[in-house]
Amino acid sequence: MFTLRKRYVPAQFELATSELDRVAAKLIADSHGALVESVTTTLAGRKARAYRYTTAKGEMRIGFVLSGRREYELFCRDAKDPACALLFSSFSLD
C-alpha cells in the first residue's frame, strides 16, 4: 500500500487511468518486459487497472486499486498460477 499525495476521486478514474498506464509502462520497461494486456476491471468493488506482461522470467500480472489517499498494488510473478487469480478475485479493502 502506498499513500497518494492527493485524495483519489472515483469520478476522475479516466484521469487516473492515464497515470496508472504511464506507471505500468515504466515498471514493464524497467523489467525489460512486453505488455500483453491492459484492462479496466473491478477489484474490491472499485474500478481498477490491471496489466499482464512478459519478461524473461515469465508472465507477470499487476493491478492498481485506488481508495481515498491509498494506492494498493496487487502483483503476481506467475500470472498463470491459480493463486494469482485468487488474489485478484478475493482482494478486499475491509
Chimera marker file (.cmm) of the C-alpha trace (Angstrom):
<marker_set name="trace">
<marker id="1" x="0.000" y="0.000" z="0.000" r="1" g="1" b="0" radius="0.5"/>
<marker id="2" x="1.207" y="3.485" z="-0.883" r="1" g="1" b="0" radius="0.5"/>
<marker id="3" x="-0.024" y="6.920" z="0.170" r="1" g="1" b="0" radius="0.5"/>
<marker id="4" x="-1.220" y="9.242" z="-2.586" r="1" g="1" b="0" radius="0.5"/>
<marker id="5" x="-0.397" y="12.948" z="-2.484" r="1" g="1" b="0" radius="0.5"/>
<marker id="6" x="-3.992" y="13.851" z="-3.325" r="1" g="1" b="0" radius="0.5"/>
<marker id="7" x="-7.222" y="12.117" z="-2.432" r="1" g="1" b="0" radius="0.5"/>
<marker id="8" x="-8.468" y="9.904" z="-5.250" r="1" g="1" b="0" radius="0.5"/>
<marker id="9" x="-11.935" y="10.827" z="-6.545" r="1" g="1" b="0" radius="0.5"/>
<marker id="10" x="-13.676" y="7.926" z="-8.364" r="1" g="1" b="0" radius="0.5"/>
<marker id="11" x="-15.308" y="10.348" z="-10.814" r="1" g="1" b="0" radius="0.5"/>
<marker id="12" x="-11.800" y="11.112" z="-12.096" r="1" g="1" b="0" radius="0.5"/>
<marker id="13" x="-10.980" y="7.492" z="-12.940" r="1" g="1" b="0" radius="0.5"/>
<marker id="14" x="-10.211" y="8.328" z="-16.583" r="1" g="1" b="0" radius="0.5"/>
<marker id="15" x="-7.535" y="10.810" z="-15.465" r="1" g="1" b="0" radius="0.5"/>
<marker id="16" x="-6.111" y="8.249" z="-13.064" r="1" g="1" b="0" radius="0.5"/>
<marker id="17" x="-6.083" y="5.648" z="-15.848" r="1" g="1" b="0" radius="0.5"/>
<marker id="18" x="-3.594" y="7.616" z="-17.928" r="1" g="1" b="0" radius="0.5"/>
<marker id="19" x="-1.285" y="8.000" z="-14.929" r="1" g="1" b="0" radius="0.5"/>
<marker id="20" x="-1.570" y="4.310" z="-13.996" r="1" g="1" b="0" radius="0.5"/>
<marker id="21" x="-0.858" y="3.337" z="-17.613" r="1" g="1" b="0" radius="0.5"/>
<marker id="22" x="2.274" y="5.512" z="-17.525" r="1" g="1" b="0" radius="0.5"/>
<marker id="23" x="3.440" y="3.964" z="-14.239" r="1" g="1" b="0" radius="0.5"/>
<marker id="24" x="2.785" y="0.434" z="-15.519" r="1" g="1" b="0" radius="0.5"/>
<marker id="25" x="4.647" y="1.165" z="-18.761" r="1" g="1" b="0" radius="0.5"/>
<marker id="26" x="7.685" y="2.293" z="-16.756" r="1" g="1" b="0" radius="0.5"/>
<marker id="27" x="7.578" y="-0.782" z="-14.491" r="1" g="1" b="0" radius="0.5"/>
<marker id="28" x="7.324" y="-3.046" z="-17.529" r="1" g="1" b="0" radius="0.5"/>
<marker id="29" x="10.121" y="-1.256" z="-19.379" r="1" g="1" b="0" radius="0.5"/>
<marker id="30" x="12.355" y="-1.369" z="-16.278" r="1" g="1" b="0" radius="0.5"/>
<marker id="31" x="11.852" y="-5.148" z="-16.147" r="1" g="1" b="0" radius="0.5"/>
<marker id="32" x="12.671" y="-5.464" z="-19.874" r="1" g="1" b="0" radius="0.5"/>
<marker id="33" x="9.148" y="-6.758" z="-20.383" r="1" g="1" b="0" radius="0.5"/>
<marker id="34" x="6.465" y="-6.514" z="-23.038" r="1" g="1" b="0" radius="0.5"/>
<marker id="35" x="2.861" y="-5.555" z="-22.347" r="1" g="1" b="0" radius="0.5"/>
<marker id="36" x="0.363" y="-8.325" z="-23.112" r="1" g="1" b="0" radius="0.5"/>
<marker id="37" x="-2.851" y="-6.786" z="-21.782" r="1" g="1" b="0" radius="0.5"/>
<marker id="38" x="-4.124" y="-3.671" z="-20.028" r="1" g="1" b="0" radius="0.5"/>
<marker id="39" x="-7.727" y="-3.598" z="-18.823" r="1" g="1" b="0" radius="0.5"/>
<marker id="40" x="-10.107" y="-1.700" z="-16.633" r="1" g="1" b="0" radius="0.5"/>
<marker id="41" x="-11.638" y="-4.174" z="-14.234" r="1" g="1" b="0" radius="0.5"/>
<marker id="42" x="-13.345" y="-4.297" z="-10.848" r="1" g="1" b="0" radius="0.5"/>
<marker id="43" x="-11.283" y="-5.138" z="-7.772" r="1" g="1" b="0" radius="0.5"/>
<marker id="44" x="-12.674" y="-4.838" z="-4.252" r="1" g="1" b="0" radius="0.5"/>
<marker id="45" x="-15.839" y="-3.356" z="-5.767" r="1" g="1" b="0" radius="0.5"/>
<marker id="46" x="-13.950" y="-0.474" z="-7.388" r="1" g="1" b="0" radius="0.5"/>
<marker id="47" x="-12.784" y="0.352" z="-10.879" r="1" g="1" b="0" radius="0.5"/>
<marker id="48" x="-9.153" y="-0.645" z="-11.170" r="1" g="1" b="0" radius="0.5"/>
<marker id="49" x="-6.441" y="-1.088" z="-13.789" r="1" g="1" b="0" radius="0.5"/>
<marker id="50" x="-4.750" y="-4.433" z="-14.368" r="1" g="1" b="0" radius="0.5"/>
<marker id="51" x="-1.874" y="-5.394" z="-16.643" r="1" g="1" b="0" radius="0.5"/>
<marker id="52" x="-0.306" y="-8.622" z="-17.846" r="1" g="1" b="0" radius="0.5"/>
<marker id="53" x="3.211" y="-8.570" z="-19.255" r="1" g="1" b="0" radius="0.5"/>
<marker id="54" x="6.008" y="-10.942" z="-20.116" r="1" g="1" b="0" radius="0.5"/>
<marker id="55" x="9.638" y="-10.890" z="-19.081" r="1" g="1" b="0" radius="0.5"/>
<marker id="56" x="12.470" y="-13.399" z="-19.398" r="1" g="1" b="0" radius="0.5"/>
<marker id="57" x="11.156" y="-14.880" z="-16.124" r="1" g="1" b="0" radius="0.5"/>
<marker id="58" x="7.615" y="-15.482" z="-17.432" r="1" g="1" b="0" radius="0.5"/>
<marker id="59" x="4.235" y="-13.786" z="-17.453" r="1" g="1" b="0" radius="0.5"/>
<marker id="60" x="3.538" y="-11.276" z="-14.678" r="1" g="1" b="0" radius="0.5"/>
<marker id="61" x="0.341" y="-9.552" z="-13.566" r="1" g="1" b="0" radius="0.5"/>
<marker id="62" x="-0.078" y="-6.280" z="-11.683" r="1" g="1" b="0" radius="0.5"/>
<marker id="63" x="-3.190" y="-4.395" z="-10.636" r="1" g="1" b="0" radius="0.5"/>
<marker id="64" x="-3.765" y="-0.981" z="-9.094" r="1" g="1" b="0" radius="0.5"/>
<marker id="65" x="-6.688" y="-0.143" z="-6.794" r="1" g="1" b="0" radius="0.5"/>
<marker id="66" x="-7.176" y="3.438" z="-5.594" r="1" g="1" b="0" radius="0.5"/>
<marker id="67" x="-9.161" y="4.320" z="-2.488" r="1" g="1" b="0" radius="0.5"/>
<marker id="68" x="-9.073" y="7.716" z="-0.829" r="1" g="1" b="0" radius="0.5"/>
<marker id="69" x="-5.405" y="8.538" z="-0.310" r="1" g="1" b="0" radius="0.5"/>
<marker id="70" x="-4.283" y="4.935" z="-0.723" r="1" g="1" b="0" radius="0.5"/>
<marker id="71" x="-2.960" y="3.013" z="-3.693" r="1" g="1" b="0" radius="0.5"/>
<marker id="72" x="-2.935" y="-0.768" z="-3.485" r="1" g="1" b="0" radius="0.5"/>
<marker id="73" x="-0.774" y="-2.808" z="-5.843" r="1" g="1" b="0" radius="0.5"/>
<marker id="74" x="-1.506" y="-6.468" z="-6.455" r="1" g="1" b="0" radius="0.5"/>
<marker id="75" x="1.414" y="-8.317" z="-8.046" r="1" g="1" b="0" radius="0.5"/>
<marker id="76" x="1.916" y="-11.883" z="-9.254" r="1" g="1" b="0" radius="0.5"/>
<marker id="77" x="5.196" y="-13.249" z="-10.566" r="1" g="1" b="0" radius="0.5"/>
<marker id="78" x="3.307" y="-16.053" z="-12.349" r="1" g="1" b="0" radius="0.5"/>
<marker id="79" x="0.091" y="-14.773" z="-13.920" r="1" g="1" b="0" radius="0.5"/>
<marker id="80" x="-0.926" y="-18.347" z="-14.796" r="1" g="1" b="0" radius="0.5"/>
<marker id="81" x="-0.719" y="-19.596" z="-11.198" r="1" g="1" b="0" radius="0.5"/>
<marker id="82" x="-4.236" y="-20.162" z="-9.772" r="1" g="1" b="0" radius="0.5"/>
<marker id="83" x="-3.130" y="-18.256" z="-6.658" r="1" g="1" b="0" radius="0.5"/>
<marker id="84" x="-2.809" y="-15.129" z="-8.813" r="1" g="1" b="0" radius="0.5"/>
<marker id="85" x="-6.424" y="-15.371" z="-9.967" r="1" g="1" b="0" radius="0.5"/>
<marker id="86" x="-7.429" y="-15.921" z="-6.334" r="1" g="1" b="0" radius="0.5"/>
<marker id="87" x="-5.517" y="-12.818" z="-5.226" r="1" g="1" b="0" radius="0.5"/>
<marker id="88" x="-7.286" y="-10.646" z="-7.781" r="1" g="1" b="0" radius="0.5"/>
<marker id="89" x="-10.748" y="-12.139" z="-7.170" r="1" g="1" b="0" radius="0.5"/>
<marker id="90" x="-10.602" y="-12.106" z="-3.376" r="1" g="1" b="0" radius="0.5"/>
<marker id="91" x="-8.860" y="-8.775" z="-2.753" r="1" g="1" b="0" radius="0.5"/>
<marker id="92" x="-10.841" y="-6.639" z="-0.296" r="1" g="1" b="0" radius="0.5"/>
<marker id="93" x="-10.385" y="-3.269" z="1.388" r="1" g="1" b="0" radius="0.5"/>
<marker id="94" x="-12.158" y="-4.457" z="4.549" r="1" g="1" b="0" radius="0.5"/>
<link id1="1" id2="2" r="1" g="1" b="0" radius="0.2"/>
<link id1="2" id2="3" r="1" g="1" b="0" radius="0.2"/>
<link id1="3" id2="4" r="1" g="1" b="0" radius="0.2"/>
<link id1="4" id2="5" r="1" g="1" b="0" radius="0.2"/>
<link id1="5" id2="6" r="1" g="1" b="0" radius="0.2"/>
<link id1="6" id2="7" r="1" g="1" b="0" radius="0.2"/>
<link id1="7" id2="8" r="1" g="1" b="0" radius="0.2"/>
<link id1="8" id2="9" r="1" g="1" b="0" radius="0.2"/>
<link id1="9" id2="10" r="1" g="1" b="0" radius="0.2"/>
<link id1="10" id2="11" r="1" g="1" b="0" radius="0.2"/>
<link id1="11" id2="12" r="1" g="1" b="0" radius="0.2"/>
<link id1="12" id2="13" r="1" g="1" b="0" radius="0.2"/>
<link id1="13" id2="14" r="1" g="1" b="0" radius="0.2"/>
<link id1="14" id2="15" r="1" g="1" b="0" radius="0.2"/>
<link id1="15" id2="16" r="1" g="1" b="0" radius="0.2"/>
<link id1="16" id2="17" r="1" g="1" b="0" radius="0.2"/>
<link id1="17" id2="18" r="1" g="1" b="0" radius="0.2"/>
<link id1="18" id2="19" r="1" g="1" b="0" radius="0.2"/>
<link id1="19" id2="20" r="1" g="1" b="0" radius="0.2"/>
<link id1="20" id2="21" r="1" g="1" b="0" radius="0.2"/>
<link id1="21" id2="22" r="1" g="1" b="0" radius="0.2"/>
<link id1="22" id2="23" r="1" g="1" b="0" radius="0.2"/>
<link id1="23" id2="24" r="1" g="1" b="0" radius="0.2"/>
<link id1="24" id2="25" r="1" g="1" b="0" radius="0.2"/>
<link id1="25" id2="26" r="1" g="1" b="0" radius="0.2"/>
<link id1="26" id2="27" r="1" g="1" b="0" radius="0.2"/>
<link id1="27" id2="28" r="1" g="1" b="0" radius="0.2"/>
<link id1="28" id2="29" r="1" g="1" b="0" radius="0.2"/>
<link id1="29" id2="30" r="1" g="1" b="0" radius="0.2"/>
<link id1="30" id2="31" r="1" g="1" b="0" radius="0.2"/>
<link id1="31" id2="32" r="1" g="1" b="0" radius="0.2"/>
<link id1="32" id2="33" r="1" g="1" b="0" radius="0.2"/>
<link id1="33" id2="34" r="1" g="1" b="0" radius="0.2"/>
<link id1="34" id2="35" r="1" g="1" b="0" radius="0.2"/>
<link id1="35" id2="36" r="1" g="1" b="0" radius="0.2"/>
<link id1="36" id2="37" r="1" g="1" b="0" radius="0.2"/>
<link id1="37" id2="38" r="1" g="1" b="0" radius="0.2"/>
<link id1="38" id2="39" r="1" g="1" b="0" radius="0.2"/>
<link id1="39" id2="40" r="1" g="1" b="0" radius="0.2"/>
<link id1="40" id2="41" r="1" g="1" b="0" radius="0.2"/>
<link id1="41" id2="42" r="1" g="1" b="0" radius="0.2"/>
<link id1="42" id2="43" r="1" g="1" b="0" radius="0.2"/>
<link id1="43" id2="44" r="1" g="1" b="0" radius="0.2"/>
<link id1="44" id2="45" r="1" g="1" b="0" radius="0.2"/>
<link id1="45" id2="46" r="1" g="1" b="0" radius="0.2"/>
<link id1="46" id2="47" r="1" g="1" b="0" radius="0.2"/>
<link id1="47" id2="48" r="1" g="1" b="0" radius="0.2"/>
<link id1="48" id2="49" r="1" g="1" b="0" radius="0.2"/>
<link id1="49" id2="50" r="1" g="1" b="0" radius="0.2"/>
<link id1="50" id2="51" r="1" g="1" b="0" radius="0.2"/>
<link id1="51" id2="52" r="1" g="1" b="0" radius="0.2"/>
<link id1="52" id2="53" r="1" g="1" b="0" radius="0.2"/>
<link id1="53" id2="54" r="1" g="1" b="0" radius="0.2"/>
<link id1="54" id2="55" r="1" g="1" b="0" radius="0.2"/>
<link id1="55" id2="56" r="1" g="1" b="0" radius="0.2"/>
<link id1="56" id2="57" r="1" g="1" b="0" radius="0.2"/>
<link id1="57" id2="58" r="1" g="1" b="0" radius="0.2"/>
<link id1="58" id2="59" r="1" g="1" b="0" radius="0.2"/>
<link id1="59" id2="60" r="1" g="1" b="0" radius="0.2"/>
<link id1="60" id2="61" r="1" g="1" b="0" radius="0.2"/>
<link id1="61" id2="62" r="1" g="1" b="0" radius="0.2"/>
<link id1="62" id2="63" r="1" g="1" b="0" radius="0.2"/>
<link id1="63" id2="64" r="1" g="1" b="0" radius="0.2"/>
<link id1="64" id2="65" r="1" g="1" b="0" radius="0.2"/>
<link id1="65" id2="66" r="1" g="1" b="0" radius="0.2"/>
<link id1="66" id2="67" r="1" g="1" b="0" radius="0.2"/>
<link id1="67" id2="68" r="1" g="1" b="0" radius="0.2"/>
<link id1="68" id2="69" r="1" g="1" b="0" radius="0.2"/>
<link id1="69" id2="70" r="1" g="1" b="0" radius="0.2"/>
<link id1="70" id2="71" r="1" g="1" b="0" radius="0.2"/>
<link id1="71" id2="72" r="1" g="1" b="0" radius="0.2"/>
<link id1="72" id2="73" r="1" g="1" b="0" radius="0.2"/>
<link id1="73" id2="74" r="1" g="1" b="0" radius="0.2"/>
<link id1="74" id2="75" r="1" g="1" b="0" radius="0.2"/>
<link id1="75" id2="76" r="1" g="1" b="0" radius="0.2"/>
<link id1="76" id2="77" r="1" g="1" b="0" radius="0.2"/>
<link id1="77" id2="78" r="1" g="1" b="0" radius="0.2"/>
<link id1="78" id2="79" r="1" g="1" b="0" radius="0.2"/>
<link id1="79" id2="80" r="1" g="1" b="0" radius="0.2"/>
<link id1="80" id2="81" r="1" g="1" b="0" radius="0.2"/>
<link id1="81" id2="82" r="1" g="1" b="0" radius="0.2"/>
<link id1="82" id2="83" r="1" g="1" b="0" radius="0.2"/>
<link id1="83" id2="84" r="1" g="1" b="0" radius="0.2"/>
<link id1="84" id2="85" r="1" g="1" b="0" radius="0.2"/>
<link id1="85" id2="86" r="1" g="1" b="0" radius="0.2"/>
<link id1="86" id2="87" r="1" g="1" b="0" radius="0.2"/>
<link id1="87" id2="88" r="1" g="1" b="0" radius="0.2"/>
<link id1="88" id2="89" r="1" g="1" b="0" radius="0.2"/>
<link id1="89" id2="90" r="1" g="1" b="0" radius="0.2"/>
<link id1="90" id2="91" r="1" g="1" b="0" radius="0.2"/>
<link id1="91" id2="92" r="1" g="1" b="0" radius="0.2"/>
<link id1="92" id2="93" r="1" g="1" b="0" radius="0.2"/>
<link id1="93" id2="94" r="1" g="1" b="0" radius="0.2"/>
</marker_set>
